[in-house]
């Protein structure tokens, strides 16, 4: 639901950018904020309507705050972290304290005891990008920090794809495009769906939301879309898709059943496998059951995935003579053994022999992010240089709680044996781990082990509430920046629309003042103020345009105009198109130069949870009598993750201020639940409250809730930790996908659901904690 329409203002609206879209913003005659979609966007994202309520919301952090226990007792592990009160301070006081603490930690423990967290979606701006700012500061001020690698979004895929075909950006950002799908695809198997709520966001901003129109054109041309998911809603209506309802986490079994049918019926492309792939005989032995005595037939698969044997066979036969595209959503690899469906989908595409064909083959994560399936700009987009990090220690990003709870412990990851460092101080700017991490009570305990936890934040998120020092920073509409992405043709001058809330400051200004106190100002600032940096970041784009003989406006001209159209490359299919046509001249960046149907490298690691070829590995934590239902914790439509959850558009998706939990009528009726019932969803880790929605278009063993509700922690009548707002990560488990990828498994877990018969606690997630 959009914000209330206003009478058009006579004041000019300026372009601005956010991860969910380029938009126009300005003040109405009464001083209220107006946001409108950019006129060139064919399918604007309504999330922009979270902005008007956010700027002056009570949840904003208005001044520097220090936790009372840290202020009185000094640095050190503290059980009160996350439960303590905060004391307001002036900027000079708090920066003096912070500089002193940074010197202490650096002197006593070294830069290797500092974790530069800051994972998450911070700002679309290329300069005021919080992660880049804090990493540059730590590199210049103390010599470096312990870093994280990979993402919560695609942690398993980012590790396995380079072993079997190439980097994720090579497979997702320059391969099959939406234009190709609209023109060429005849069959699309969308494992995990093509949920456009996910495809409408991109770091750096996106001015053209193309996906819906492309899907509509393909369907009108006769392309058959198959949405393979526990929920029908994972496909847009425009696809006119056929729903293949699968048991959560069983996609690899279904893929194997399809592969077995393709092979035994002679529908696979033997010539392509021979010329472009490596390791087929070993996989063939597994597929036919020669290696383990179990043929991976359609009948075998049906017993695991819940899809009828005949339907699996007909789905495979329907590929004959067709241009077929196989896509895999991020969601499939955010679960136990998440590497397997990513790999097995590639093998399926290789068997069909269409990798590199326009609109065919393998399109990892199509419909997952607005960067994917687009053409690339032919000129660079600048960013803030982060400097050199002298510390070599790192962790996979989803292993932060393990690191803090087990200093000195060992971790197997991608063939390496890593030792967890002993972290004393964590510095977070941008991102909210109390949204994207799992088993939040365990995460809270992990942060209590720190000496000091520093957070820059616009609002009182769960992360800010667990910090020792909270520094108020500006949000995007309160500062000048440049919005741009390498896959979008519009560069935007993000001029400041509003003055900062309270005494909030830009991250850059905060770090400049800290650097002055530490004697490293020149190294951090490079002698530039914020506007100087914007000119510096813009220059590579201007120079590249000039070198190509194209219009190359000066920074001042760009800043005044507000927008700059960038030229884009041809839709050439990238690495995989070149490899298809000339595999010897254009080998893949894999050990064999070909598609790795089996991987001797992965096999050599000796991981039983990720063998040398794609395989069905049963989940370690399946449903049980105590917890018989799968919880699907997927992405929200009304906000980006947890950002601006207090905004009006996000609030419009809630009922009585709580998140909505969707379930099948059979699950609901067995428990006396109807639409609008308050329900408790729980397991051994915790519980959350939500409002029930009953829907037939989902698997009978599934309940679903969107992530992103801000943590609002209480204890239920039995003393169990409970989020009364509806944050599912209070019940998800914190374990890696496998020893290979160590990605998050937070998409799926098992739970029980019951009506909540007690008085409903008030939601206080947005109330300041003092």
N, C-alpha and C positions, 0 to 999 in steps of 0.2 A: 504494500500500500504506500503510495507516494505521500510526501508532505502536503499539507493543505495548500491549494493553489492560491497565489496572490495576484493582485492587479499588476500588470507589467510595470516595472520601474523605468523611469527616464534616465537613471544613472547607468553608466556603462558597466556591463559585465565582462570580466576578464577570464581568459582561459586558465585553467589550473589542471592538475593531474593527480590521480590516486591510482593505486594498484587495480582498482575496479573500474577505471575509466577516466578519460579526459572529459572535463565538464566546464561549464561557465559558472562564475560565482561573483557576487557583489552584494552591496547593501541595498535594501529596499528603502523607500522614502521614510519609513518609520524606524529605520536603523536595524531591522532584522535581516538575517542572512538569507539570500536567495541562492539556490543552486539549480542549475538546469543542465540537461544533457547537451553535449556538443552537437551542433546541427548536422555534422557529417556522419555521426554514428548511426548505423542502421538498426541497431538493437541495443540501446543504452541500458546500462546496469542500474537498477533502482537503488542499489546500496549507497549511491551518492547522497540519498536523502537522510542518511544518518548524520550528516554534518551539522545541520542547523541546530539541533538540540545538544550537540556535543561540545561546542565551543565554551559555553559557560556553565556546563553541568556541574552539579555538586560533587560528582566523582572526580573532577579534575584536581590535580595536586597544585595548590596555589602558592606554596612557599617551601623552602628547604625544611626537611624534617629529619630528626635523628631519634632512633629508638632509645628509650629511657635507660634500659639495662646496659646498652653499649656505652651510652654517654656517662653513666655513673660508675660502671665497673671496668670499662675498657674493653679492648678486643678479646675475643676468645669464644670457644664453643658455648652455646647458651640455649637451654631448653625453652626459654621465653620467646625466642625468635618466632615470629608469626602470631604471638599472643600478647605482646607487650604494647604499651602505649607509646606515642611519639611526641617529641618536644619540638616546637617550631624554633628555627634559628635564622639569623641573618646570613646572607651569602658569604660575607668575608669570614665570619666565624666558622661556618661549615667547611669552606674550602681550606682554611688553615688546618682544621682537624683532619681533613681528608689527605692533604699533602703530607702531613706528619705521619699518618698511617701508611701511606704508600712508601715513604722513606723507610719506615720501620720494617715493613715486610721485605722490601728490596734488600736492605742491609742484613737482616737476620736470616732470611730464607732464600733470597734470590728471585729473579723473575720467573723461574720455573715453578714457583709456588702460587702464581697468579693465574687464574682462569679468565680469559677474555670471552665471556659467554656471548650474549647479544645475538642469539640465533632467533630469526623470525622476520616477519614482514614489518619493516619500520617505516620508511618513507619512499615514495616513488621518486623523490628528488635524487639527482646524481651526486650532489654535494652534501646535503644534510641527510645522508644515509647513515643511520646511527651505528651500524656495524662497522662501516669503514672508518667512521670518526673515532670510535673507541679503540679499534685495532691500531690505527695510526698513532693515537695518543700513547698507548701502552708500548708500542715499538720505540717511539722516540723518547718517552719519559723514563722507562725502566729497562729497556733493552729487549722487550718481548713478552710473551705470555704463552701458556698452554692453550692450544686451539682445539676446535672440533672440526671434523670433516663430514661431508655428506649432509643429507637433509632428513627431517622427519617425513617429508612428503614421499621421497623415493630412495630411502637409504639402502634397501636391498637391491633395487634395480641399478643404482649408480655403481655398485660394486660388481655385479655379475655381468652387466652389458659389455664392459671393456674386455672381459675374458672371452666373450662368445661372438661379438659383432663389432663393437666400437663404443665410444663414449656416448652418454645419454644425449648430449646436445647434437651429436652427429646423426643419431637415429630419430630424434624427436623434432629438432628445429630445422633440419634441412633434408627432407625426405618426402613423404607423402604430404600434400597440402589439401586444404579444404576445396580449393578450386579443382584439383584432380578428382576428388571424391564426387563433386558436383557433375563433372564431365565424363568420368570413366568407370567408377566403381559400379559393379553389378550386384555384389553380395558383400555385406559388411558384418563380420562376427565381432560384436563389441562385448568383450569379456569385462564385466564391471560397468557396462553401459557407456553412454556419452552424455553425462549430466552437465547441462550447459551452465548450471550455477558455478561449476568449477572452471569451465572454459572461459569465463568472463572476467578473469583476473590475471594480471601479469605484473611482475616487478618492472618499475619504470613507467607503468601506465599503458593503456591501450586505447586508441582513438576509434578503431573500427572493430566492432564485434561482428565477425563474419560467419560464425559457425552455424547459427540457426538458418540463415538464408541458404548456405551451401547444402545443408542436410535436406532442406525443403526442395531444392532444385534436384538433388539426386533422387529423392523419393518420387518426385513428379515424373522423372525420366524412367522410373521402373526399378531403381536399385532396391534390393531387399535388405533391410536392416534387421539384425537379430540382436536383441538386448539380452545378454546372458548374465543374469543377476538375480539375487533373492528378491529384488523389488522392481516392479514394473516402472516406477517413477524415475529410474535411472536413465531412461531414454526420453528425449523430447517428443512431444506429440507430432511434430512436423516429420519425424522419421517414419511414421505409420509402421512401427516396428512390430516384429513377432517376438513375443516374450518367451524366453527359455528360463524357467524358474529353477535355480540350482540351490543345493544346500550350501550355506556359507563355507568358504574355504575348500571346496571340492573341485574347483575349476581345473586343476591339473589332471585329476582323474577323468573328467569329461574330455579334456584335450587328448589324453591318451586313447580314450575310446574312439574319438574321431580319427586319430592317426591310424589306429589299428584297422578301422573300416576302410580308410583311404588306401592303405597298403594292400590289404587282403583282396580288395576289389579292383586293384590295379589303377587307382585314380591318382596316384602320386607321380610326380615328374622325376623319373629316374635319371634323365640326362642332366637336369639342373643339380640334383644331389651329387652326381658324379663330378661335375665340372666346377661347382661353386661351394661345396660343403666338405667338411672333414669329420671323420669318425662315425659314419652311418652304420657300418656293420655292428659295432658294439651296441649302439642304441637299438638296432633292429632285433638283436638277440634279446634285449630287455622287453621290447614291445611285444614280441611273439611269445615271450615266456620261456625262452631257452635258458636264460640265466637264472631264473628263480622259480620256474614251474608255473607261473601265473600269466597266461596271455591277457593283455590289457584290452580285451574285447569290449564292444559296446555293452554286452550283457554285464561284464565285470564293472564297467564304469557306472552303469545305471544303478547298481546297488549302493554306490558311494555318493553319487551326485544327485540322486532323486529324479533324474530325467529318464523318461521311458526309453528302453533299448531301441525300439523302432524309430523314435524321434531322433536319436543320435545317428542312426544309420541314414535316415532321410536327410538330416542336416549335412552329413558328409557327402552324400550323393548329389546334393544341390549345388555343389561347387563345380561340377563337370562342365567344362567349356565356358566358365564364367571368369570375369575379372574380380578376384576376391581379395578383400583387405581384412586383416586380423589386427584388432587393437586390444590393448590390455590397459585398464585403468590403474592408476597408482594404488587404488584401494586393495587390489589383489595381493600386492607385495607388502602391505602393512598388516601382515598376519604371520603366524608360524610358517616357517619354510617358504617365505614370500618370494625367494629367488626362483622357485620351481615354475610357477605359472608364467613368469617373464621369459624363462628359457624355453619352456615347452611350447608357448605360442610362437616363438621364433622357429622352432622345429616344424610346427604345423605349416607356417608360411613357406618354409623352405621346401617342404614336401609338395606344396601346390605349385612351386616353381615360379612365383610371380614377384619375388623380392626385386625391387628396382623398377618395376613397371608403374606407369602413371595410374594412381588410384588403386594399386594392388600391393600385395606383399605384407609387410610388417610395419605397422604404425604405432610404435610404443607411445602410450599415454595420450593419444588423440582424445580431445574432449576433456582433458584434465587441467590444462593451463593455456592461457591465451597466446603464449609464445609458440605453442606447438601447431604445426600444420600451416605455417605462414612463410611468405618469402622474407628474405633478409635484406637489410639495408646495405648499400654498396659503400657507404661512408661510415666511419666509426662514430660511436657515441662515447663521450668522455666519462670519467669517474674520478673520484678522489683516490690518489695513490696512498696505499696503506703503509708504505715503507717496508723495511726488512725485519723479520722476526728471527731473532737469534736462538729462540727456544725451539727445539725439534720435537718435543713431546706433543702428542695429540691423542684424542679419543674419537671414536665414532660418536656423532652428536647425541644419539639416543642413550648413551651410556653414562650420562652425567651423574645420576644418583649412585651408580655402581662406583664411579671414581671417588666421590666424596665419602662414601661409606667404607671403601676398601683401599685406603692409601697403601701403596706397595704391592697390592694384589696384581695378579696376572690376567690378561685378556687375550684370547685367540681371535684374530681378525684378518681375513684376507691373506692367509699364509704367514702372518706375522704373530709374534708373541710380544705383546705390549705390557709394560708395567705401569700401573696407575700412579701418577705423581701425587705427592702430598700437598694438596691445595689449601692455602691459608686464607686467600682473599679472592673473591669473585667480583668482577666488574661487569655489570649488565647495562647495555643501552640499546633499546629496541628489542622487541620480542617479549613473550610472556610464557615461561616454562610451565607455569601453573595452568596454562591452557593446553599446550601441546605434548607435555610429558604424561606418563602413565603412573598409576598407583601413587596418587598425590600425597597420601600420608607418608609413604616411604620417601618421596621427594622432599617433603617438609623436614623429615628427620635428617636427611642428607644435608640440607642447607644449615641446619642447626650445628653441624660439625665445623663450620667455617669460623675463622677469627672475625672476619668482616665481610659483609655483603653490601655492595654499593649498587644502586639502581637509578638510572635516569628514566623518568616516566611522565606521561601526560596525565595519568589517572591512577586511582588506587586499585590496581589489579592485585591478584593474589601474590604476584611476585613482589610488588612494592610493599605489601603488607608483611612479607617475610624478610625484608631488607633491614639493614642497620642505618643506612644513610639513603634518603630518598631526595633526589634533586629534580625539581620541576622543570621540564623542558617543553619547548613549543611544539605544537602540532603543525601539520603542513600548511594550513591556511594562515598561519601566523609568522611565516618567514618566506624569504625569497629563495628560489631554487630553479633548477632546470629538470624538466621531466622528459625522459626519452628511453626508448628500448630498441635493441638491435633488430627486432622483428616488427616494428610499427613505424609507419612513414611520417609520423608527426612529432616534432620536437616542440616542447611547450615552455614558454617563459612563465614560471610559476611565481608571479608577483604576489607579495603579501597582501592579504585581503583584510585581516583584522590584527589589532595589536595583541600582544601575548596576554594570556590569562594570568591574573595575579602578578607575581614577579618571575614567571617562567622565563627561561633563557634558551637560546639556541644551544644545542650540544657543542657546537664549535666554540662559542664564547665561553662556555664552562671549561672546556679543555684548554683554551688559551689561558685563562686565569690560573688553572692548575699548573700548566706548564711554566708560567712565570714564577710561581712559587717553587717549582722544582728546578729552575734554571735551564729549561729545555724549550723555551718559547720559540726561538728561531728555528729549531729543528722541526717543531710541530707545525708552526704557521707558515714557514717558508717565506716570511715577510709579507704575507697577504692577509687582507681582511676578507670577509665573506664575499663581497662583490668582486674582489680581485680573483678569488678562487673560481667564481662562476665564469668570469672572462677566460681564465686559464682552461677550464674544463670545456668551454665552447670552442676554443681555438682549433683543436684537431678536426672537428667537424667542418668548420669554415675552411680550413686549409685543404682538406680532402675534396670539398666541393670545388674550390678554386682550381686545384690540380686537374680536375676532370672537365674544366671549362664551363662549369655550371654556375648559376647564380649563387654567390657566396656573401650574404649580407654581413656587415660588421656586427659585433656584439650589441652595440647601441641600437642598430636598426632592428635586430632580432628582438631585443628587450622591449622596444617600443611597439613593434608589430604584435608580439605575443606568440607567434607560431612560425614554424619553418617546416615545409614539406621536404622530406628526404627521398632521394631516388632509391628504388629497390631492385634487387637482382632478378634475373629470369628464374622461372620455376623449373629448374633443371634436374631436380631429383637428387642432387648432391652426391655424396659418397656412394650410396647404394646403386644409383643409376649408372654411374661410371663403372662400378665393380661388375654389374650385371653384363654390360656390353663388352668389357675387356678385363676379365678377372686377373690375368697375369700382369697387365700393365697398370692396373688399379687395385692392388691387393688391399684387403681390409687390415686394420691395425690389430690383428689377432696373431697368435703364434704361428698359425698355418697360412695366414693371409686369406683364409676362407671363413665361412660361417662354421662355428664350432658346434656341431651337433653333439659331440662329446669333447671334453676338455681334459687332456692329460695333466695340465697345470692344476686345475681344481681337484682332480683325482689324487694328485700328489700331496695335497694338503692333508688327506686322510680324515676328512670331516664326514661322519656318518649322517649328519643333518644336512649335508649338501654334497652328494656324490658327484662322480665325473660325468654324468649325463642327467637330463631331467628325469625325475622319478616321482611317483606318488609316495609321500611320507605321511602317515596318519598324524593328526594333531595330538599333541601331548595332553591337552586339556579339553577333551570333548565334553559335550553335555552329559550330565549325570542326573540321577533322581533328585538330588538336592538343588542342582542348578541346570534345569532341562532346556533352557532357551539360549539361543545365540543373540547377543547384543551386537548390533551393527552401529558403530559410533562414527558416522560419516560427516561430511562437511555441510555447513549451513548454507541456506540460500539468502538469508537476510543480512549477512555480515561476512567479512573475510575473517575466518577463524574466530577469534574473540574480539577483534577490533571494534571499538565503538559499540559494544553490546548494549550500552545505555541509550543509543540513538533511537529515534522514533521508528525507523524502518525495522530495526532489529526487534524492538519491543512489539511491533505489530504481529510478529510470528509467534509470540508467547500467549499463554492464557493465564490471566490473573498473575502476570509477572513471572510465570514459570515456563520452562521448556516443555515442548510437547513430545510425548513418547508414542510412537505408532506401533500397533500390533494387529495380528490377524484376529478375526472374529472368534475363531475357535479358542485361541489363547485367552481372549477376554472373557468369553462366556464361562469357561471352566473356573474362572476366578471371580465371577460376579462383577466384572468391570464393564462399564459402558462409556460411551463418548463423554468426556468431561470429568471422569473419575480421577481423583488424586491417587496416584500409585507410588509404591515404593519398589524400586528395582535394586537388587542387592546380591552380593556374594560374600565370600570370606574376607575380601579386602575392604568393603564398605558398602555404602548405599547412597542412592539419590532419590529425590522426589521429583515427579513430573506429572503432567496432565495427560490422560490417555486419549488417544485418537484411534478409532477402530477402522481398519481398512482391509479389504479382501485382496488387494493387489500386492501381496507379499507372501513370502514363504511361511507356512504355518508355524515353523519353529523359531521365527525371528521376531525380535522387538528392535525398534530403531529409534535413535535419538541423535540430533545434531550435536556436534561438539561446539564449544565456544561460550557457553553460559559461565559467567564469572563464578568462581568458587565461593560458596556461602556455607561455611562449615558449622555444623552443630553435632551434638551426640544424640542418638535416638534413645528410646527408653531402656535399651539394653547396653547403652554405652558405646555403640558402634558409630564410627565416623560416618556422617551423612551430609551430603550437600543438598540443601533445601531448595536450591535454584535449578538443579538439573545438569550438573557437570558430570559427564559419564566417566571421566578419567579418575574419579574416586574409586571405580570398580575395575578398570582395565588393568592388566598385569604388565609388569615392567621386565621384559625379557627380550633378547635379541631374536631376529628372524632365524639366524643360524650363526655358526662360527665364521662363516664366510662374510656375510654382510653386516651382521649386528644391527640391522635396522629395527625400527619400532614395530611392535605387534599390536598396536593400540586399536586397530580397526575392528577387531573381533575379540570377544570374550564370552564366557557363559555366565548366566544370571538366573535368578528367579524373580517373579513379579507378583505383587499382591496389592490389594486395595489398602490405602492408608486410612485407617479409621480414626486416628487421633486428630486433635485440632491442628490445622495447618499452620506451621510457623511462618512468620513474616519473612519476606525476602529482603535482606539488608545488604546485598552484595555491593551496592553503589554508595553506601554510607561511609564517609571518611572514618578511619579507625582511631579516633581520639576524642 
